[in-house]
Amino acid sequence: MDISVKVEYKNTKLKDQREKAGLSQGKLADKAGLSIRTLQDYEQGRKNLNGAKLVTLLTLCKSLNCKLSDLISDPLCLNLLKEVCGDEA
């Protein structure tokens, strides 16, 4: 018996920030040094942005001119960021 479980990590913050910056997926992927497929996976919930490498998150923030808290949706991650970085996160 095959039991498949699909987990979605829906996070609209990345797409919202990308659109706010006026960037297409392709432009953001180029700026951030990601494949367009990876960016699409984050936006569409196939990959968990909250679990991305810190360097990926920081590169996205730099490319979008935003803070980590503008991309992260997990409350535990947000609280840890605030403890470590204060309002700068």
N, C-alpha and C positions, 0 to 999 in steps of 0.2 A: 504494500500500500504506500503510495507516494503522497505525502502531505507537504504542501508548499505554503510557506508563510511569506507574505509580501509586507515589508515594513516601509512606510513612507515617512520621510522626515520633512514634512511640509514647513517651509520657512519662506515667507514672502518678502522678508526684509531685504534680501540681496537683490531681488528683482526690483523692488521699490527704490532702492538706492541707485541701481543702474539706470532706471528710467528717469529718476530725479537728476542724475548727472548727464542725461541726454545721450547715453551710449547704447549702441546695439550690443548684442551678446558677443559678436565677433570682435568689435572694438575693445570691449572690456577684457575679453580673453587675451587679446594681443597685448594690451597694456599690463595685465597682471601675469603674463607668461604662463597662462593655462591653456589647455586645449578647449575648444568651444564645447566639446562633448562633456568635459568635466564641469564647466560652468553650467551647462544645461542640466546636468545631473543634480547639481546643488539647487538650482532654481526650481526644478520639477520634483524635488523630494526623493530622488533615487539615491542621493548621497547626503549624509548628515553634515551640514555646514558647522554645527556645534562641535563636531568631532574632527574637524579639519586641522591640519598642522598649523601651528602658530605662524609660520612663515607665509603660508597661503593666506591666512586671515589678514595678516599685516599688509601683504602685497595688495590684496583686494581693497583694504581700507585706504591705502596710499593712492591707488588707482581711482577710487571713488571719492577721495577727499572726505572721508567720514571716520567715525570712531568705531572701535570694536563693538561697543554696545548698540551701534546702529545695525549690525549684522547678526549678532548672537541673539537667539530667542530662548535659550535654556535658562531658567531662573537660577539654578545652582551656578552655572558658568558666569552669569551676570553678577551675582553676589561676590564670587571669588575675584572677578575683575575689579569690582569696586573696592574690595579690601586691599588688593595689591596695588592698584593704579589710582584709586580715588576717582575724581570726576574726569580724569583724563582718558579713561577707558573707552 
